[in-house]
Amino acid sequence: MNDPREVRRKRLRFRSWHRGTKEIDLLLGTFADRHLGGFGDAQLAAYEALLLESDPDIYEWITGRTTPPPHHDTDVLRLLITTQLRPTDT
């Protein structure tokens, strides 16, 4: 596994499943398992930036209780929100 993009995906997947709050672990971990494999560099960067935010903030954005700041209003966050509203079968 010398491909830097695959190493990055693996690291992001781990960070998604080990956040600290079980609810966010499940939301982000499942999302990462389903979608990181298809992300290009720009989407990986957007997701990586999202993971720097606090669990409560991310949860509020996913549930629609608050609006994400403009720098996080990306296709990645919109996909995350849509996925949580209409989960796909695994």
N, C-alpha and C positions, 0 to 999 in steps of 0.2 A: 504494500500500500504506500507507494512513493508519490502518488498523485496528490499534489497540494490541495486540490479542490476536495478530494475525498477525505483527506485528513481534516480539513476544515468542517466538512459535513458531519463527520464522526464526532468532532469536538462540540459542534452546535447541538447535535442530537443528545449527547450526554448532558450538556447544560440545560437542555429543555426538560429532561426527565428529573433533574436534580436541582430544583429551584428553591425548595424550602416549604412551599405550601402545596399540599397534595392536590388541591383543585387545579392550580396552575400547572403543576407537574403533568397531570392528566391531559389538560387542554393542549399545552405546548408540546409535550412528548408525543402525543398522538399525531398532532399536526406535523411535527418534524419527521416522524416515521413515514407519513403519507406523502410529503411534499418536498423535502430537502433534496431528494435525488434528482428532481427536475429543475432545481434552481440554478441559474447562472450566477456569475460573480456579483452582479448588481443586486440581485435578490438575496443572495447570501449575506451581503453587506447590510442590507436593510434589516434582515432578520437578526443578524448579530447586534446591530444597534438597538433593536427592540428588546433583546435579552438583557441589555444594560439597565433597563427600567425596572422599577419595583413591581413586585407581584400585585399589590393592590391597584396600581395604576393600570397595568395590563388588563387585569380583570375588569376594571371599570370600562375600559375601551372596548373589550370584547363583548361585554353585556350591553353596551350602548348607554350606560349611565352617564358617561362623560365623553366628550369629544377628544380624540387624540390631538396632540399638538401637530402643527403642519409638517414638521420634519419627520413624523411617524405616519403621516397619512400617505401610505405607499400601497402598491399592489399587493405586497406581502401581508400587511395588516388587514387589508380588505378581504383577501383570501382567507385569512385566519378567522375573521368575523363571519364570513359567509359559510365557512366550513362548520363553525360551531352552531350556526343557526339551522343548517341543513347537513348534518353529518352524513358521510358516505358509508356504505357498508364495507367492512373489511373482509 
